[in-house]
Amino acid sequence: MDFFTYSQRLEYLLEIIKKGQLLSPHDLVNKFECTERTIRKMIGDLRRKGYKIKYSRREFKYTMEEKTDNTKS
């Protein structure tokens, strides 16, 4: 997979996580034509880029923490 394709897939993955539509890495295996391990690696790459991605056991899906502004004006 080339860099451009990988970048596009990362953007798509980030978008569906933000929308709360990714239930498991298995959901994307057929769409991306790759393994679950690759999807998990991509989620790890997004985390290393600073995105606060977590798996919610209560909701059974991946979620992103909301950014909070703790500074006072």
CHARMM internal coordinates of N, CA and C (Angstrom, degrees):
IC EDIT
DIST 1 N 1 CA 1.4573
DIST 1 CA 1 C 1.5286
ANGL 1 N 1 CA 1 C 107.64
DIST 1 C 2 N 1.3111
ANGL 1 CA 1 C 2 N 115.64
DIHE 1 N 1 CA 1 C 2 N 130.83
DIST 2 N 2 CA 1.4619
ANGL 1 C 2 N 2 CA 118.52
DIHE 1 CA 1 C 2 N 2 CA -179.03
DIST 2 CA 2 C 1.5353
ANGL 2 N 2 CA 2 C 111.11
DIHE 1 C 2 N 2 CA 2 C -81.91
DIST 2 C 3 N 1.3253
ANGL 2 CA 2 C 3 N 115.35
DIHE 2 N 2 CA 2 C 3 N 167.91
DIST 3 N 3 CA 1.4610
ANGL 2 C 3 N 3 CA 121.84
DIHE 2 CA 2 C 3 N 3 CA -175.54
DIST 3 CA 3 C 1.5272
ANGL 3 N 3 CA 3 C 111.55
DIHE 2 C 3 N 3 CA 3 C -59.69
DIST 3 C 4 N 1.3382
ANGL 3 CA 3 C 4 N 117.56
DIHE 3 N 3 CA 3 C 4 N -41.57
DIST 4 N 4 CA 1.4637
ANGL 3 C 4 N 4 CA 121.07
DIHE 3 CA 3 C 4 N 4 CA -177.98
DIST 4 CA 4 C 1.5235
ANGL 4 N 4 CA 4 C 110.70
DIHE 3 C 4 N 4 CA 4 C -63.32
DIST 4 C 5 N 1.3234
ANGL 4 CA 4 C 5 N 116.78
DIHE 4 N 4 CA 4 C 5 N -45.93
DIST 5 N 5 CA 1.4625
ANGL 4 C 5 N 5 CA 121.01
DIHE 4 CA 4 C 5 N 5 CA 179.06
DIST 5 CA 5 C 1.5217
ANGL 5 N 5 CA 5 C 110.31
DIHE 4 C 5 N 5 CA 5 C -62.50
DIST 5 C 6 N 1.3382
ANGL 5 CA 5 C 6 N 116.69
DIHE 5 N 5 CA 5 C 6 N -44.18
DIST 6 N 6 CA 1.4557
ANGL 5 C 6 N 6 CA 121.02
DIHE 5 CA 5 C 6 N 6 CA 179.54
DIST 6 CA 6 C 1.5265
ANGL 6 N 6 CA 6 C 110.55
DIHE 5 C 6 N 6 CA 6 C -61.16
DIST 6 C 7 N 1.3218
ANGL 6 CA 6 C 7 N 117.45
DIHE 6 N 6 CA 6 C 7 N -43.11
DIST 7 N 7 CA 1.4721
ANGL 6 C 7 N 7 CA 121.64
DIHE 6 CA 6 C 7 N 7 CA 179.23
DIST 7 CA 7 C 1.5244
ANGL 7 N 7 CA 7 C 111.24
DIHE 6 C 7 N 7 CA 7 C -62.71
DIST 7 C 8 N 1.3239
ANGL 7 CA 7 C 8 N 116.99
DIHE 7 N 7 CA 7 C 8 N -41.40
DIST 8 N 8 CA 1.4665
ANGL 7 C 8 N 8 CA 120.57
DIHE 7 CA 7 C 8 N 8 CA 178.42
DIST 8 CA 8 C 1.5243
ANGL 8 N 8 CA 8 C 110.50
DIHE 7 C 8 N 8 CA 8 C -63.42
DIST 8 C 9 N 1.3062
ANGL 8 CA 8 C 9 N 115.85
DIHE 8 N 8 CA 8 C 9 N -41.87
DIST 9 N 9 CA 1.4649
ANGL 8 C 9 N 9 CA 119.69
DIHE 8 CA 8 C 9 N 9 CA 179.74
DIST 9 CA 9 C 1.5178
ANGL 9 N 9 CA 9 C 111.23
DIHE 8 C 9 N 9 CA 9 C -66.70
DIST 9 C 10 N 1.3217
ANGL 9 CA 9 C 10 N 117.63
DIHE 9 N 9 CA 9 C 10 N -37.70
DIST 10 N 10 CA 1.4689
ANGL 9 C 10 N 10 CA 120.37
DIHE 9 CA 9 C 10 N 10 CA 176.09
DIST 10 CA 10 C 1.5236
ANGL 10 N 10 CA 10 C 110.77
DIHE 9 C 10 N 10 CA 10 C -61.66
DIST 10 C 11 N 1.3376
ANGL 10 CA 10 C 11 N 116.61
DIHE 10 N 10 CA 10 C 11 N -43.32
DIST 11 N 11 CA 1.4653
ANGL 10 C 11 N 11 CA 120.71
DIHE 10 CA 10 C 11 N 11 CA 178.56
DIST 11 CA 11 C 1.5242
ANGL 11 N 11 CA 11 C 110.97
DIHE 10 C 11 N 11 CA 11 C -61.38
DIST 11 C 12 N 1.3184
ANGL 11 CA 11 C 12 N 116.44
DIHE 11 N 11 CA 11 C 12 N -44.19
DIST 12 N 12 CA 1.4647
ANGL 11 C 12 N 12 CA 120.68
DIHE 11 CA 11 C 12 N 12 CA 179.12
DIST 12 CA 12 C 1.5271
ANGL 12 N 12 CA 12 C 110.70
DIHE 11 C 12 N 12 CA 12 C -63.98
DIST 12 C 13 N 1.3272
ANGL 12 CA 12 C 13 N 116.30
DIHE 12 N 12 CA 12 C 13 N -44.60
DIST 13 N 13 CA 1.4606
ANGL 12 C 13 N 13 CA 121.32
DIHE 12 CA 12 C 13 N 13 CA 178.94
DIST 13 CA 13 C 1.5262
ANGL 13 N 13 CA 13 C 110.55
DIHE 12 C 13 N 13 CA 13 C -59.39
DIST 13 C 14 N 1.3106
ANGL 13 CA 13 C 14 N 117.08
DIHE 13 N 13 CA 13 C 14 N -45.35
DIST 14 N 14 CA 1.4558
ANGL 13 C 14 N 14 CA 121.62
DIHE 13 CA 13 C 14 N 14 CA 178.55
DIST 14 CA 14 C 1.5293
ANGL 14 N 14 CA 14 C 110.73
DIHE 13 C 14 N 14 CA 14 C -61.36
DIST 14 C 15 N 1.3102
ANGL 14 CA 14 C 15 N 116.98
DIHE 14 N 14 CA 14 C 15 N -42.38
DIST 15 N 15 CA 1.4656
ANGL 14 C 15 N 15 CA 121.81
DIHE 14 CA 14 C 15 N 15 CA 179.95
DIST 15 CA 15 C 1.5265
ANGL 15 N 15 CA 15 C 111.59
DIHE 14 C 15 N 15 CA 15 C -61.34
DIST 15 C 16 N 1.3304
ANGL 15 CA 15 C 16 N 117.62
DIHE 15 N 15 CA 15 C 16 N -46.37
DIST 16 N 16 CA 1.4684
ANGL 15 C 16 N 16 CA 118.14
DIHE 15 CA 15 C 16 N 16 CA -178.00
DIST 16 CA 16 C 1.5263
ANGL 16 N 16 CA 16 C 112.30
DIHE 15 C 16 N 16 CA 16 C -72.81
DIST 16 C 17 N 1.3271
ANGL 16 CA 16 C 17 N 117.33
DIHE 16 N 16 CA 16 C 17 N -27.27
DIST 17 N 17 CA 1.4711
ANGL 16 C 17 N 17 CA 119.23
DIHE 16 CA 16 C 17 N 17 CA 174.31
DIST 17 CA 17 C 1.5227
ANGL 17 N 17 CA 17 C 109.25
DIHE 16 C 17 N 17 CA 17 C -68.34
DIST 17 C 18 N 1.3404
ANGL 17 CA 17 C 18 N 117.15
DIHE 17 N 17 CA 17 C 18 N -43.39
DIST 18 N 18 CA 1.4744
ANGL 17 C 18 N 18 CA 120.54
DIHE 17 CA 17 C 18 N 18 CA 178.80
DIST 18 CA 18 C 1.5277
ANGL 18 N 18 CA 18 C 110.95
DIHE 17 C 18 N 18 CA 18 C -59.73
DIST 18 C 19 N 1.3242
ANGL 18 CA 18 C 19 N 116.41
DIHE 18 N 18 CA 18 C 19 N -36.54
DIST 19 N 19 CA 1.4668
ANGL 18 C 19 N 19 CA 121.44
DIHE 18 CA 18 C 19 N 19 CA -179.37
DIST 19 CA 19 C 1.5200
ANGL 19 N 19 CA 19 C 112.66
DIHE 18 C 19 N 19 CA 19 C -81.31
DIST 19 C 20 N 1.3442
ANGL 19 CA 19 C 20 N 116.57
DIHE 19 N 19 CA 19 C 20 N -6.11
DIST 20 N 20 CA 1.4591
ANGL 19 C 20 N 20 CA 120.34
DIHE 19 CA 19 C 20 N 20 CA 179.62
DIST 20 CA 20 C 1.5156
ANGL 20 N 20 CA 20 C 113.23
DIHE 19 C 20 N 20 CA 20 C 74.75
DIST 20 C 21 N 1.3222
ANGL 20 CA 20 C 21 N 117.30
DIHE 20 N 20 CA 20 C 21 N 27.14
DIST 21 N 21 CA 1.4537
ANGL 20 C 21 N 21 CA 120.73
DIHE 20 CA 20 C 21 N 21 CA -175.31
DIST 21 CA 21 C 1.5299
ANGL 21 N 21 CA 21 C 114.25
DIHE 20 C 21 N 21 CA 21 C -101.86
DIST 21 C 22 N 1.3200
ANGL 21 CA 21 C 22 N 118.73
DIHE 21 N 21 CA 21 C 22 N -3.49
DIST 22 N 22 CA 1.4629
ANGL 21 C 22 N 22 CA 120.87
DIHE 21 CA 21 C 22 N 22 CA 179.75
DIST 22 CA 22 C 1.5183
ANGL 22 N 22 CA 22 C 108.88
DIHE 21 C 22 N 22 CA 22 C -96.50
DIST 22 C 23 N 1.3278
ANGL 22 CA 22 C 23 N 115.62
DIHE 22 N 22 CA 22 C 23 N 111.10
DIST 23 N 23 CA 1.4518
ANGL 22 C 23 N 23 CA 120.20
DIHE 22 CA 22 C 23 N 23 CA 179.50
DIST 23 CA 23 C 1.5203
ANGL 23 N 23 CA 23 C 111.31
DIHE 22 C 23 N 23 CA 23 C -88.59
DIST 23 C 24 N 1.3173
ANGL 23 CA 23 C 24 N 116.31
DIHE 23 N 23 CA 23 C 24 N -38.44
DIST 24 N 24 CA 1.4631
ANGL 23 C 24 N 24 CA 120.12
DIHE 23 CA 23 C 24 N 24 CA 178.41
DIST 24 CA 24 C 1.5215
ANGL 24 N 24 CA 24 C 108.94
DIHE 23 C 24 N 24 CA 24 C -156.84
DIST 24 C 25 N 1.3271
ANGL 24 CA 24 C 25 N 117.09
DIHE 24 N 24 CA 24 C 25 N 159.75
DIST 25 N 25 CA 1.4677
ANGL 24 C 25 N 25 CA 119.52
DIHE 24 CA 24 C 25 N 25 CA 176.65
DIST 25 CA 25 C 1.5316
ANGL 25 N 25 CA 25 C 111.78
DIHE 24 C 25 N 25 CA 25 C -59.12
DIST 25 C 26 N 1.3185
ANGL 25 CA 25 C 26 N 116.56
DIHE 25 N 25 CA 25 C 26 N -28.47
DIST 26 N 26 CA 1.4624
ANGL 25 C 26 N 26 CA 120.24
DIHE 25 CA 25 C 26 N 26 CA 179.04
DIST 26 CA 26 C 1.5326
ANGL 26 N 26 CA 26 C 111.87
DIHE 25 C 26 N 26 CA 26 C -59.69
DIST 26 C 27 N 1.3354
ANGL 26 CA 26 C 27 N 116.99
DIHE 26 N 26 CA 26 C 27 N -27.48
DIST 27 N 27 CA 1.4650
ANGL 26 C 27 N 27 CA 121.40
DIHE 26 CA 26 C 27 N 27 CA 179.29
DIST 27 CA 27 C 1.5279
ANGL 27 N 27 CA 27 C 112.49
DIHE 26 C 27 N 27 CA 27 C -58.63
DIST 27 C 28 N 1.3246
ANGL 27 CA 27 C 28 N 118.23
DIHE 27 N 27 CA 27 C 28 N -29.42
DIST 28 N 28 CA 1.4645
ANGL 27 C 28 N 28 CA 121.69
DIHE 27 CA 27 C 28 N 28 CA -175.05
DIST 28 CA 28 C 1.5230
ANGL 28 N 28 CA 28 C 114.38
DIHE 27 C 28 N 28 CA 28 C -101.80
DIST 28 C 29 N 1.3161
ANGL 28 CA 28 C 29 N 117.96
DIHE 28 N 28 CA 28 C 29 N -4.37
DIST 29 N 29 CA 1.4682
ANGL 28 C 29 N 29 CA 121.10
DIHE 28 CA 28 C 29 N 29 CA -175.89
DIST 29 CA 29 C 1.5249
ANGL 29 N 29 CA 29 C 111.66
DIHE 28 C 29 N 29 CA 29 C -55.84
DIST 29 C 30 N 1.3106
ANGL 29 CA 29 C 30 N 117.72
DIHE 29 N 29 CA 29 C 30 N -48.51
DIST 30 N 30 CA 1.4676
ANGL 29 C 30 N 30 CA 120.43
DIHE 29 CA 29 C 30 N 30 CA -178.79
DIST 30 CA 30 C 1.5181
ANGL 30 N 30 CA 30 C 111.92
DIHE 29 C 30 N 30 CA 30 C -72.09
DIST 30 C 31 N 1.3263
ANGL 30 CA 30 C 31 N 117.32
DIHE 30 N 30 CA 30 C 31 N -39.69
DIST 31 N 31 CA 1.4624
ANGL 30 C 31 N 31 CA 120.29
DIHE 30 CA 30 C 31 N 31 CA -179.02
DIST 31 CA 31 C 1.5302
ANGL 31 N 31 CA 31 C 111.97
DIHE 30 C 31 N 31 CA 31 C -63.64
DIST 31 C 32 N 1.3348
ANGL 31 CA 31 C 32 N 116.79
DIHE 31 N 31 CA 31 C 32 N -43.42
DIST 32 N 32 CA 1.4608
ANGL 31 C 32 N 32 CA 121.18
DIHE 31 CA 31 C 32 N 32 CA -178.86
DIST 32 CA 32 C 1.5262
ANGL 32 N 32 CA 32 C 112.75
DIHE 31 C 32 N 32 CA 32 C -90.01
DIST 32 C 33 N 1.3366
ANGL 32 CA 32 C 33 N 116.63
DIHE 32 N 32 CA 32 C 33 N -8.91
DIST 33 N 33 CA 1.4647
ANGL 32 C 33 N 33 CA 122.09
DIHE 32 CA 32 C 33 N 33 CA -177.62
DIST 33 CA 33 C 1.5294
ANGL 33 N 33 CA 33 C 110.85
DIHE 32 C 33 N 33 CA 33 C 53.37
DIST 33 C 34 N 1.3196
ANGL 33 CA 33 C 34 N 114.62
DIHE 33 N 33 CA 33 C 34 N 55.32
DIST 34 N 34 CA 1.4674
ANGL 33 C 34 N 34 CA 121.30
DIHE 33 CA 33 C 34 N 34 CA -179.77
DIST 34 CA 34 C 1.5194
ANGL 34 N 34 CA 34 C 108.41
DIHE 33 C 34 N 34 CA 34 C -146.09
DIST 34 C 35 N 1.3162
ANGL 34 CA 34 C 35 N 116.69
DIHE 34 N 34 CA 34 C 35 N -172.19
DIST 35 N 35 CA 1.4681
ANGL 34 C 35 N 35 CA 121.33
DIHE 34 CA 34 C 35 N 35 CA 179.82
DIST 35 CA 35 C 1.5283
ANGL 35 N 35 CA 35 C 111.02
DIHE 34 C 35 N 35 CA 35 C -96.30
DIST 35 C 36 N 1.3343
ANGL 35 CA 35 C 36 N 114.68
DIHE 35 N 35 CA 35 C 36 N 163.94
DIST 36 N 36 CA 1.4717
ANGL 35 C 36 N 36 CA 119.08
DIHE 35 CA 35 C 36 N 36 CA 174.94
DIST 36 CA 36 C 1.5185
ANGL 36 N 36 CA 36 C 110.27
DIHE 35 C 36 N 36 CA 36 C -60.90
DIST 36 C 37 N 1.3054
ANGL 36 CA 36 C 37 N 116.57
DIHE 36 N 36 CA 36 C 37 N -34.68
DIST 37 N 37 CA 1.4641
ANGL 36 C 37 N 37 CA 120.80
DIHE 36 CA 36 C 37 N 37 CA 179.49
DIST 37 CA 37 C 1.5290
ANGL 37 N 37 CA 37 C 110.55
DIHE 36 C 37 N 37 CA 37 C -59.38
DIST 37 C 38 N 1.3295
ANGL 37 CA 37 C 38 N 116.82
DIHE 37 N 37 CA 37 C 38 N -39.96
DIST 38 N 38 CA 1.4693
ANGL 37 C 38 N 38 CA 120.56
DIHE 37 CA 37 C 38 N 38 CA 178.24
DIST 38 CA 38 C 1.5240
ANGL 38 N 38 CA 38 C 110.61
DIHE 37 C 38 N 38 CA 38 C -64.62
DIST 38 C 39 N 1.3239
ANGL 38 CA 38 C 39 N 117.27
DIHE 38 N 38 CA 38 C 39 N -41.81
DIST 39 N 39 CA 1.4704
ANGL 38 C 39 N 39 CA 121.01
DIHE 38 CA 38 C 39 N 39 CA 178.96
DIST 39 CA 39 C 1.5267
ANGL 39 N 39 CA 39 C 109.54
DIHE 38 C 39 N 39 CA 39 C -63.05
DIST 39 C 40 N 1.3182
ANGL 39 CA 39 C 40 N 116.74
DIHE 39 N 39 CA 39 C 40 N -43.38
DIST 40 N 40 CA 1.4698
ANGL 39 C 40 N 40 CA 120.06
DIHE 39 CA 39 C 40 N 40 CA 178.96
DIST 40 CA 40 C 1.5269
ANGL 40 N 40 CA 40 C 111.07
DIHE 39 C 40 N 40 CA 40 C -63.67
DIST 40 C 41 N 1.3275
ANGL 40 CA 40 C 41 N 116.39
DIHE 40 N 40 CA 40 C 41 N -36.78
DIST 41 N 41 CA 1.4636
ANGL 40 C 41 N 41 CA 120.91
DIHE 40 CA 40 C 41 N 41 CA 176.59
DIST 41 CA 41 C 1.5306
ANGL 41 N 41 CA 41 C 109.90
DIHE 40 C 41 N 41 CA 41 C -63.86
DIST 41 C 42 N 1.3246
ANGL 41 CA 41 C 42 N 116.55
DIHE 41 N 41 CA 41 C 42 N -40.46
DIST 42 N 42 CA 1.4639
ANGL 41 C 42 N 42 CA 120.67
DIHE 41 CA 41 C 42 N 42 CA 179.35
DIST 42 CA 42 C 1.5296
ANGL 42 N 42 CA 42 C 110.26
DIHE 41 C 42 N 42 CA 42 C -64.76
DIST 42 C 43 N 1.3310
ANGL 42 CA 42 C 43 N 117.36
DIHE 42 N 42 CA 42 C 43 N -41.04
DIST 43 N 43 CA 1.4660
ANGL 42 C 43 N 43 CA 120.79
DIHE 42 CA 42 C 43 N 43 CA 177.02
DIST 43 CA 43 C 1.5261
ANGL 43 N 43 CA 43 C 109.21
DIHE 42 C 43 N 43 CA 43 C -62.32
DIST 43 C 44 N 1.3238
ANGL 43 CA 43 C 44 N 117.08
DIHE 43 N 43 CA 43 C 44 N -40.88
DIST 44 N 44 CA 1.4604
ANGL 43 C 44 N 44 CA 121.14
DIHE 43 CA 43 C 44 N 44 CA 176.33
DIST 44 CA 44 C 1.5183
ANGL 44 N 44 CA 44 C 112.17
DIHE 43 C 44 N 44 CA 44 C -62.09
DIST 44 C 45 N 1.3430
ANGL 44 CA 44 C 45 N 116.78
DIHE 44 N 44 CA 44 C 45 N -39.71
DIST 45 N 45 CA 1.4636
ANGL 44 C 45 N 45 CA 120.67
DIHE 44 CA 44 C 45 N 45 CA 177.07
DIST 45 CA 45 C 1.5226
ANGL 45 N 45 CA 45 C 111.12
DIHE 44 C 45 N 45 CA 45 C -62.34
DIST 45 C 46 N 1.3337
ANGL 45 CA 45 C 46 N 116.81
DIHE 45 N 45 CA 45 C 46 N -41.41
DIST 46 N 46 CA 1.4693
ANGL 45 C 46 N 46 CA 120.16
DIHE 45 CA 45 C 46 N 46 CA 177.77
DIST 46 CA 46 C 1.5250
ANGL 46 N 46 CA 46 C 110.68
DIHE 45 C 46 N 46 CA 46 C -64.21
DIST 46 C 47 N 1.3110
ANGL 46 CA 46 C 47 N 116.73
DIHE 46 N 46 CA 46 C 47 N -39.55
DIST 47 N 47 CA 1.4790
ANGL 46 C 47 N 47 CA 120.36
DIHE 46 CA 46 C 47 N 47 CA 177.75
DIST 47 CA 47 C 1.5216
ANGL 47 N 47 CA 47 C 110.29
DIHE 46 C 47 N 47 CA 47 C -62.92
DIST 47 C 48 N 1.3235
ANGL 47 CA 47 C 48 N 117.28
DIHE 47 N 47 CA 47 C 48 N -41.96
DIST 48 N 48 CA 1.4683
ANGL 47 C 48 N 48 CA 120.50
DIHE 47 CA 47 C 48 N 48 CA 179.35
DIST 48 CA 48 C 1.5289
ANGL 48 N 48 CA 48 C 111.58
DIHE 47 C 48 N 48 CA 48 C -65.92
DIST 48 C 49 N 1.3242
ANGL 48 CA 48 C 49 N 116.51
DIHE 48 N 48 CA 48 C 49 N -24.60
DIST 49 N 49 CA 1.4691
ANGL 48 C 49 N 49 CA 120.38
DIHE 48 CA 48 C 49 N 49 CA 176.56
DIST 49 CA 49 C 1.5305
ANGL 49 N 49 CA 49 C 111.36
DIHE 48 C 49 N 49 CA 49 C -79.63
DIST 49 C 50 N 1.3277
ANGL 49 CA 49 C 50 N 117.06
DIHE 49 N 49 CA 49 C 50 N -3.57
DIST 50 N 50 CA 1.4600
ANGL 49 C 50 N 50 CA 120.38
DIHE 49 CA 49 C 50 N 50 CA 175.09
DIST 50 CA 50 C 1.5143
ANGL 50 N 50 CA 50 C 115.58
DIHE 49 C 50 N 50 CA 50 C 108.02
DIST 50 C 51 N 1.3153
ANGL 50 CA 50 C 51 N 118.18
DIHE 50 N 50 CA 50 C 51 N -0.40
DIST 51 N 51 CA 1.4642
ANGL 50 C 51 N 51 CA 120.10
DIHE 50 CA 50 C 51 N 51 CA 178.36
DIST 51 CA 51 C 1.5213
ANGL 51 N 51 CA 51 C 109.33
DIHE 50 C 51 N 51 CA 51 C -77.39
DIST 51 C 52 N 1.3128
ANGL 51 CA 51 C 52 N 116.52
DIHE 51 N 51 CA 51 C 52 N 133.83
DIST 52 N 52 CA 1.4651
ANGL 51 C 52 N 52 CA 122.92
DIHE 51 CA 51 C 52 N 52 CA -177.60
DIST 52 CA 52 C 1.5301
ANGL 52 N 52 CA 52 C 108.93
DIHE 51 C 52 N 52 CA 52 C -89.52
DIST 52 C 53 N 1.3228
ANGL 52 CA 52 C 53 N 115.52
DIHE 52 N 52 CA 52 C 53 N 77.36
DIST 53 N 53 CA 1.4621
ANGL 52 C 53 N 53 CA 121.44
DIHE 52 CA 52 C 53 N 53 CA -178.22
DIST 53 CA 53 C 1.5178
ANGL 53 N 53 CA 53 C 108.42
DIHE 52 C 53 N 53 CA 53 C -97.61
DIST 53 C 54 N 1.3215
ANGL 53 CA 53 C 54 N 115.17
DIHE 53 N 53 CA 53 C 54 N 129.26
DIST 54 N 54 CA 1.4547
ANGL 53 C 54 N 54 CA 120.95
DIHE 53 CA 53 C 54 N 54 CA 179.21
DIST 54 CA 54 C 1.5207
ANGL 54 N 54 CA 54 C 109.24
DIHE 53 C 54 N 54 CA 54 C -133.35
DIST 54 C 55 N 1.3203
ANGL 54 CA 54 C 55 N 114.99
DIHE 54 N 54 CA 54 C 55 N 157.02
DIST 55 N 55 CA 1.4597
ANGL 54 C 55 N 55 CA 119.65
DIHE 54 CA 54 C 55 N 55 CA 173.25
DIST 55 CA 55 C 1.5098
ANGL 55 N 55 CA 55 C 107.75
DIHE 54 C 55 N 55 CA 55 C -99.43
DIST 55 C 56 N 1.3253
ANGL 55 CA 55 C 56 N 116.63
DIHE 55 N 55 CA 55 C 56 N 124.15
DIST 56 N 56 CA 1.4549
ANGL 55 C 56 N 56 CA 121.70
DIHE 55 CA 55 C 56 N 56 CA 179.99
DIST 56 CA 56 C 1.5271
ANGL 56 N 56 CA 56 C 108.99
DIHE 55 C 56 N 56 CA 56 C -92.31
DIST 56 C 57 N 1.3096
ANGL 56 CA 56 C 57 N 116.28
DIHE 56 N 56 CA 56 C 57 N 112.03
DIST 57 N 57 CA 1.4599
ANGL 56 C 57 N 57 CA 119.81
DIHE 56 CA 56 C 57 N 57 CA 177.71
DIST 57 CA 57 C 1.5210
ANGL 57 N 57 CA 57 C 111.26
DIHE 56 C 57 N 57 CA 57 C -70.23
DIST 57 C 58 N 1.3069
ANGL 57 CA 57 C 58 N 116.58
DIHE 57 N 57 CA 57 C 58 N -26.12
DIST 58 N 58 CA 1.4606
ANGL 57 C 58 N 58 CA 120.40
DIHE 57 CA 57 C 58 N 58 CA 179.21
DIST 58 CA 58 C 1.5215
ANGL 58 N 58 CA 58 C 111.59
DIHE 57 C 58 N 58 CA 58 C -72.11
DIST 58 C 59 N 1.3523
ANGL 58 CA 58 C 59 N 115.59
DIHE 58 N 58 CA 58 C 59 N -39.75
DIST 59 N 59 CA 1.4601
ANGL 58 C 59 N 59 CA 120.55
DIHE 58 CA 58 C 59 N 59 CA -178.45
DIST 59 CA 59 C 1.5274
ANGL 59 N 59 CA 59 C 112.56
DIHE 58 C 59 N 59 CA 59 C -97.48
DIST 59 C 60 N 1.3295
ANGL 59 CA 59 C 60 N 117.06
DIHE 59 N 59 CA 59 C 60 N -9.30
DIST 60 N 60 CA 1.4620
ANGL 59 C 60 N 60 CA 123.18
DIHE 59 CA 59 C 60 N 60 CA -178.86
DIST 60 CA 60 C 1.5249
ANGL 60 N 60 CA 60 C 112.97
DIHE 59 C 60 N 60 CA 60 C 57.48
DIST 60 C 61 N 1.3356
ANGL 60 CA 60 C 61 N 115.51
DIHE 60 N 60 CA 60 C 61 N 46.23
DIST 61 N 61 CA 1.4643
ANGL 60 C 61 N 61 CA 120.34
DIHE 60 CA 60 C 61 N 61 CA 176.80
DIST 61 CA 61 C 1.5211
ANGL 61 N 61 CA 61 C 109.84
DIHE 60 C 61 N 61 CA 61 C -160.90
DIST 61 C 62 N 1.3370
ANGL 61 CA 61 C 62 N 114.77
DIHE 61 N 61 CA 61 C 62 N 165.97
DIST 62 N 62 CA 1.4639
ANGL 61 C 62 N 62 CA 121.04
DIHE 61 CA 61 C 62 N 62 CA 176.51
DIST 62 CA 62 C 1.5233
ANGL 62 N 62 CA 62 C 108.84
DIHE 61 C 62 N 62 CA 62 C -80.84
DIST 62 C 63 N 1.3193
ANGL 62 CA 62 C 63 N 115.44
DIHE 62 N 62 CA 62 C 63 N 140.97
DIST 63 N 63 CA 1.4564
ANGL 62 C 63 N 63 CA 121.17
DIHE 62 CA 62 C 63 N 63 CA 179.38
DIST 63 CA 63 C 1.5248
ANGL 63 N 63 CA 63 C 109.28
DIHE 62 C 63 N 63 CA 63 C -135.41
DIST 63 C 64 N 1.3140
ANGL 63 CA 63 C 64 N 115.42
DIHE 63 N 63 CA 63 C 64 N 164.24
DIST 64 N 64 CA 1.4641
ANGL 63 C 64 N 64 CA 121.35
DIHE 63 CA 63 C 64 N 64 CA 174.29
DIST 64 CA 64 C 1.5069
ANGL 64 N 64 CA 64 C 108.25
DIHE 63 C 64 N 64 CA 64 C -117.09
DIST 64 C 65 N 1.3161
ANGL 64 CA 64 C 65 N 115.19
DIHE 64 N 64 CA 64 C 65 N 137.13
DIST 65 N 65 CA 1.4651
ANGL 64 C 65 N 65 CA 119.77
DIHE 64 CA 64 C 65 N 65 CA 175.42
DIST 65 CA 65 C 1.5129
ANGL 65 N 65 CA 65 C 108.71
DIHE 64 C 65 N 65 CA 65 C -68.54
DIST 65 C 66 N 1.2966
ANGL 65 CA 65 C 66 N 115.10
DIHE 65 N 65 CA 65 C 66 N 139.89
DIST 66 N 66 CA 1.4607
ANGL 65 C 66 N 66 CA 120.10
DIHE 65 CA 65 C 66 N 66 CA 175.75
DIST 66 CA 66 C 1.5188
ANGL 66 N 66 CA 66 C 108.60
DIHE 65 C 66 N 66 CA 66 C -71.11
DIST 66 C 67 N 1.3041
ANGL 66 CA 66 C 67 N 116.12
DIHE 66 N 66 CA 66 C 67 N 143.25
DIST 67 N 67 CA 1.4617
ANGL 66 C 67 N 67 CA 119.28
DIHE 66 CA 66 C 67 N 67 CA 174.86
DIST 67 CA 67 C 1.5165
ANGL 67 N 67 CA 67 C 108.33
DIHE 66 C 67 N 67 CA 67 C -76.31
DIST 67 C 68 N 1.3062
ANGL 67 CA 67 C 68 N 115.21
DIHE 67 N 67 CA 67 C 68 N 132.43
DIST 68 N 68 CA 1.4578
ANGL 67 C 68 N 68 CA 119.38
DIHE 67 CA 67 C 68 N 68 CA 177.98
DIST 68 CA 68 C 1.5103
ANGL 68 N 68 CA 68 C 109.33
DIHE 67 C 68 N 68 CA 68 C -115.66
DIST 68 C 69 N 1.2999
ANGL 68 CA 68 C 69 N 116.40
DIHE 68 N 68 CA 68 C 69 N 143.16
DIST 69 N 69 CA 1.4457
ANGL 68 C 69 N 69 CA 121.91
DIHE 68 CA 68 C 69 N 69 CA 178.98
DIST 69 CA 69 C 1.5201
ANGL 69 N 69 CA 69 C 107.94
DIHE 68 C 69 N 69 CA 69 C -104.21
DIST 69 C 70 N 1.3211
ANGL 69 CA 69 C 70 N 116.17
DIHE 69 N 69 CA 69 C 70 N 105.57
DIST 70 N 70 CA 1.4604
ANGL 69 C 70 N 70 CA 120.53
DIHE 69 CA 69 C 70 N 70 CA -177.30
DIST 70 CA 70 C 1.5265
ANGL 70 N 70 CA 70 C 112.77
DIHE 69 C 70 N 70 CA 70 C -92.47
DIST 70 C 71 N 1.3269
ANGL 70 CA 70 C 71 N 117.23
DIHE 70 N 70 CA 70 C 71 N 7.10
DIST 71 N 71 CA 1.4561
ANGL 70 C 71 N 71 CA 119.15
DIHE 70 CA 70 C 71 N 71 CA -179.76
DIST 71 CA 71 C 1.5269
ANGL 71 N 71 CA 71 C 109.11
DIHE 70 C 71 N 71 CA 71 C -86.32
DIST 71 C 72 N 1.3178
ANGL 71 CA 71 C 72 N 114.66
DIHE 71 N 71 CA 71 C 72 N 146.68
DIST 72 N 72 CA 1.4659
ANGL 71 C 72 N 72 CA 119.79
DIHE 71 CA 71 C 72 N 72 CA 178.65
DIST 72 CA 72 C 1.5141
ANGL 72 N 72 CA 72 C 109.15
DIHE 71 C 72 N 72 CA 72 C -104.84
DIST 72 C 73 N 1.3211
ANGL 72 CA 72 C 73 N 115.58
DIHE 72 N 72 CA 72 C 73 N 142.09
DIST 73 N 73 CA 1.4736
ANGL 72 C 73 N 73 CA 120.52
DIHE 72 CA 72 C 73 N 73 CA 179.30
DIST 73 CA 73 C 1.5015
ANGL 73 N 73 CA 73 C 110.57
DIHE 72 C 73 N 73 CA 73 C -84.78
END
COOR INIT
IC SEED 1 N 1 CA 1 C
IC BUILD
